[in-house]
């Protein structure tokens, strides 16, 4: 997984905000990429696809340096015992989820190659797949951690 380590004190975001932002980012990017990849090119499709990708990046930006993201990205020696347990659980589930997504992607590629379904064929399409994987690797640990803690959880005081 990919982490960002903040140099200054982390920002406080509510758990509901982290959940909403991470879910938006994780849903908007693939929707935008698929909108661009499938079907004939048109101005409306391009605006919609790039708009969704931009929405995914805008939703991801506030998560960088947030107090929830700090738990998955910080040095272990800086975290307290509770945060270490949360991080361990989140990373374990994230590893399983990311592995499952990779296996589904490979299974789809195998089926798509036999059935003539869509597969990336150009540099732009492979680039979209790469950046989608990069975004998921960056957001997934924080997203899963936000769903593992109670709504009243706060860790911005560290």
C-alpha positions, -999 to +999 in steps of 0.1 A: +000+000+000+011+036-005+011+060+024+017+097+030+035+108+061+027+143+072+055+165+084+032+186+106+003+179+129-025+160+112-058+176+102-090+166+120-117+152+098-148+135+111-151+098+105-182+105+084-162+129+062-134+104+057-159+077+048-177+099+023-145+113+008-128+079+005-159+062-010-164+091-035-127+088-046-129+050-049-161+050-069-156+081-091-123+071-106-133+038-121-167+053-132-148+081-150-122+057-165-149+033-178-169+062-192-139+073-212-128+037-222-162+023-233-182+036-262-175+061-290-156+092-281-177+123-277-174+157-260-200+147-234-184+114-226-150+132-222-164+159-200-182+133-178-153+109-176-126+135-168-151+152-145-155+120-125-117+115-124-112+150-112-139+145-085-120+114-074-088+134-070-105+163-053-122+139-028-088+123-021-069+155-014-084+163+020-076+127+032-038+134+027-025+143+061-058+136+079-058+121+114-072+088+101-046+086+073-019+093+099-025+060+115-018+040+084+011+062+073+030+071+104+061+054+119+050+027+143+071+042+171+050+073+171+016+055+174+001+044+207-010+008+213-046+014+203-036+030+170-011+002+163-039-024+167-062-003+145-035+000+119-027-038+120-064-047+115-068-021+087-037-032+068-046-068+071-081-062+057-066-039+031-041-065+019-069-091+016-091-066-003-064-054-026-054-090-033-090-099-041-092-070-065-060-080-082-073-116-086-106-103-100-087-081-124-066-111-137-097-133-139-115-106-159-085-102-182-084-140-189-122-141-196-121-109-216-093-122-239-113-153-247-147-136-251-135-105-270-145-081-241-127-048-235-091-049-225-067-020-224-051-017-258-035+018-259-011+037-237-039+059-224-059+029-214-030+012-196-022+045-180-058+048-167-055+013-152-022+021-136-034+053-120-066+036-108-045+009-091-023+037-076-053+055-063-068+024-047-034+016-031-034+051-017-070+054-005-080+019+005-061+017+038-076+049+050-111+040+037-111+006+054-098+021+087-126+047+086-151+019+085-134+000+114-136+027+140-166+042+158-180+075+146-169+091+178-133+082+172-108+111+173-071+109+170-062+145+159-048+154+193-015+135+186 
